Amino acid sequence: MKYTLSQAAEATGKNKATIQRAIKSGKISAKKNSSGAYAIDPSELHRVFPAMGQRVAQHTNATVRNGAQRDENPHEDSALQRIAELEKELAVAEERKNGIEGQMHHLSETVDDLRKRLDQSESRVTALLSAPSKRKWWQRGG
């Protein structure tokens, strides 16, 4: 069963906008269904963004490997939870940074385009002002 954009975001812990940007940039291939919603193949999505379950499993495996230490140190559970919280905060911050970088890139392209248009307009105005007058024969003085 294919994911919708919302389901894909929920499955990966990412923002819907992040998933959509990945689709638009070609990192993830997805098709739109008849209603216009994305249909994202789970294997295609998780090729780029690991599933939330995989992230939890990675932390669990690390905890199991260090099981003896975990039993001896009850504060390790809270430390692991804090690490998970900080990783989530870091992921959100990275998402924001990527969004801001994308906006900056778009604005930079817009500024460049406007500069080109201004230069072209200035050239046209200069050409019009320097062109000889094309007055009719009856408007000429002689």
ROBA-324325 format. One record per residue (C-alpha): residue number from 1; residue in one letter; chain; x, y, z. Coordinates in nm, 2 decimals, always signed. Example, Ala and Ser with C-alpha at 12.3 -4.5 7.8 and 13.67 -1.06 7.14 Angstrom:
<sites>
- k, r, c, xx, yy, zz
- 1, A, A, +1.23, -0.45, +0.78
- 2, S, A, +1.37, -0.11, +0.71
</sites>
This chain:
<sites>
- k, r, c, xx, yy, zz
- 1, M, A, +0.00, +0.00, +0.00
- 2, K, A, +0.14, +0.34, -0.10
- 3, Y, A, +0.17, +0.63, +0.15
- 4, T, A, +0.00, +0.96, +0.11
- 5, L, A, +0.21, +1.27, +0.19
- 6, S, A, +0.08, +1.28, +0.55
- 7, Q, A, +0.14, +0.91, +0.60
- 8, A, A, +0.49, +0.94, +0.46
- 9, A, A, +0.57, +1.23, +0.70
- 10, E, A, +0.43, +1.04, +0.99
- 11, A, A, +0.62, +0.72, +0.90
- 12, T, A, +0.96, +0.91, +0.88
- 13, G, A, +0.90, +1.18, +1.15
- 14, K, A, +0.97, +1.44, +0.88
- 15, N, A, +0.76, +1.74, +0.79
- 16, K, A, +0.52, +1.70, +0.49
- 17, A, A, +0.70, +2.00, +0.32
- 18, T, A, +1.03, +1.81, +0.35
- 19, I, A, +0.88, +1.50, +0.18
- 20, Q, A, +0.73, +1.72, -0.09
- 21, R, A, +1.06, +1.90, -0.15
- 22, A, A, +1.23, +1.56, -0.19
- 23, I, A, +0.97, +1.46, -0.44
- 24, K, A, +1.00, +1.78, -0.64
- 25, S, A, +1.38, +1.77, -0.64
- 26, G, A, +1.37, +1.41, -0.76
- 27, K, A, +1.52, +1.25, -0.45
- 28, I, A, +1.21, +1.04, -0.41
- 29, S, A, +0.99, +0.93, -0.70
- 30, A, A, +0.61, +0.95, -0.64
- 31, K, A, +0.31, +0.97, -0.86
- 32, K, A, -0.01, +1.17, -0.81
- 33, N, A, -0.33, +0.97, -0.79
- 34, S, A, -0.66, +1.07, -0.96
- 35, S, A, -0.75, +1.30, -0.67
- 36, G, A, -0.42, +1.48, -0.71
- 37, A, A, -0.26, +1.34, -0.39
- 38, Y, A, +0.08, +1.18, -0.39
- 39, A, A, +0.11, +0.80, -0.38
- 40, I, A, +0.45, +0.72, -0.24
- 41, D, A, +0.60, +0.37, -0.25
- 42, P, A, +0.72, +0.29, +0.10
- 43, S, A, +1.05, +0.14, -0.02
- 44, E, A, +1.12, +0.45, -0.23
- 45, L, A, +1.04, +0.68, +0.07
- 46, H, A, +1.26, +0.48, +0.32
- 47, R, A, +1.54, +0.46, +0.07
- 48, V, A, +1.59, +0.83, +0.15
- 49, F, A, +1.43, +0.87, +0.49
- 50, P, A, +1.45, +0.59, +0.74
- 51, A, A, +1.13, +0.48, +0.91
- 52, M, A, +1.07, +0.60, +1.27
- 53, G, A, +1.07, +0.23, +1.38
- 54, Q, A, +1.42, +0.19, +1.24
- 55, R, A, +1.54, +0.49, +1.44
- 56, V, A, +1.39, +0.35, +1.76
- 57, A, A, +1.53, +0.01, +1.68
- 58, Q, A, +1.88, +0.16, +1.64
- 59, H, A, +1.86, +0.32, +1.98
- 60, T, A, +1.71, +0.00, +2.13
- 61, N, A, +1.99, -0.21, +1.98
- 62, A, A, +2.25, +0.02, +2.13
- 63, T, A, +2.08, -0.01, +2.47
- 64, V, A, +2.06, -0.39, +2.44
- 65, R, A, +2.43, -0.41, +2.35
- 66, N, A, +2.51, -0.21, +2.66
- 67, G, A, +2.26, -0.40, +2.87
- 68, A, A, +2.49, -0.47, +3.16
- 69, Q, A, +2.58, -0.11, +3.19
- 70, R, A, +2.21, -0.01, +3.17
- 71, D, A, +2.12, -0.23, +3.46
- 72, E, A, +2.39, -0.07, +3.67
- 73, N, A, +2.31, +0.28, +3.57
- 74, P, A, +1.94, +0.38, +3.60
- 75, H, A, +2.01, +0.73, +3.48
- 76, E, A, +2.11, +0.60, +3.14
- 77, D, A, +1.74, +0.56, +3.04
- 78, S, A, +1.68, +0.92, +3.10
- 79, A, A, +2.00, +1.01, +2.92
- 80, L, A, +1.89, +0.80, +2.62
- 81, Q, A, +1.55, +0.97, +2.62
- 82, R, A, +1.72, +1.31, +2.63
- 83, I, A, +1.95, +1.21, +2.34
- 84, A, A, +1.64, +1.11, +2.14
- 85, E, A, +1.47, +1.44, +2.22
- 86, L, A, +1.78, +1.63, +2.12
- 87, E, A, +1.81, +1.44, +1.80
- 88, K, A, +1.45, +1.53, +1.72
- 89, E, A, +1.52, +1.90, +1.80
- 90, L, A, +1.83, +1.88, +1.58
- 91, A, A, +1.62, +1.73, +1.29
- 92, V, A, +1.37, +2.00, +1.32
- 93, A, A, +1.64, +2.27, +1.32
- 94, E, A, +1.80, +2.11, +1.01
- 95, E, A, +1.46, +2.11, +0.84
- 96, R, A, +1.42, +2.48, +0.92
- 97, K, A, +1.77, +2.55, +0.80
- 98, N, A, +1.71, +2.36, +0.47
- 99, G, A, +1.39, +2.56, +0.43
- 100, I, A, +1.56, +2.89, +0.49
- 101, E, A, +1.84, +2.79, +0.25
- 102, G, A, +1.58, +2.71, -0.01
- 103, Q, A, +1.41, +3.04, +0.04
- 104, M, A, +1.75, +3.22, +0.02
- 105, H, A, +1.83, +3.04, -0.30
- 106, H, A, +1.49, +3.14, -0.45
- 107, L, A, +1.53, +3.50, -0.34
- 108, S, A, +1.88, +3.51, -0.48
- 109, E, A, +1.75, +3.39, -0.82
- 110, T, A, +1.47, +3.65, -0.81
- 111, V, A, +1.72, +3.93, -0.74
- 112, D, A, +1.94, +3.81, -1.02
- 113, D, A, +1.64, +3.80, -1.26
- 114, L, A, +1.53, +4.15, -1.15
- 115, R, A, +1.88, +4.29, -1.20
- 116, K, A, +1.89, +4.15, -1.56
- 117, R, A, +1.55, +4.30, -1.63
- 118, L, A, +1.66, +4.63, -1.49
- 119, D, A, +1.98, +4.63, -1.71
- 120, Q, A, +1.77, +4.55, -2.02
- 121, S, A, +1.53, +4.83, -1.94
- 122, E, A, +1.81, +5.08, -1.89
- 123, S, A, +1.95, +4.98, -2.22
- 124, R, A, +1.62, +5.03, -2.39
- 125, V, A, +1.57, +5.37, -2.23
- 126, T, A, +1.92, +5.48, -2.33
- 127, A, A, +1.86, +5.36, -2.69
- 128, L, A, +1.53, +5.55, -2.71
- 129, L, A, +1.67, +5.87, -2.57
- 130, S, A, +1.97, +5.86, -2.80
- 131, A, A, +1.77, +5.78, -3.11
- 132, P, A, +1.73, +6.06, -3.36
- 133, S, A, +1.39, +6.23, -3.35
- 134, K, A, +1.15, +6.10, -3.61
- 135, R, A, +0.93, +6.40, -3.65
- 136, K, A, +0.70, +6.44, -3.95
- 137, W, A, +0.81, +6.67, -4.23
- 138, W, A, +0.55, +6.93, -4.13
- 139, Q, A, +0.69, +6.94, -3.77
- 140, R, A, +1.04, +7.02, -3.89
- 141, G, A, +1.15, +7.37, -3.89
- 142, G, A, +1.22, +7.42, -4.25
</sites>
